[in-house]
Amino acid sequence: MAGQPWAGSHPALRDTLAGIAHRHSTPQRRSAAIGTAEIRRLVATCSDGLTGTRIARCYC
């Protein structure tokens, strides 16, 4: 604002902005782990199961 160039990579500015973001940010929300039942439902949606899926992707 005073006509000074912006140097966002300067260590003093970088550390200050990181500290502000750390102090005023919201904590991350933890999610529940996916269970066996959910994995089985995901695999069931594959048209022919998972057999050959990795090989087909490697040689495409």
PyMOL commands that set and color helices and strands:
alter all, ss='L'
color gray80, all
select helices_A, chain A and resi 11-24+36-44+53-58
alter helices_A, ss='H'
color red, helices_A
deselect
rebuild
show_as cartoon
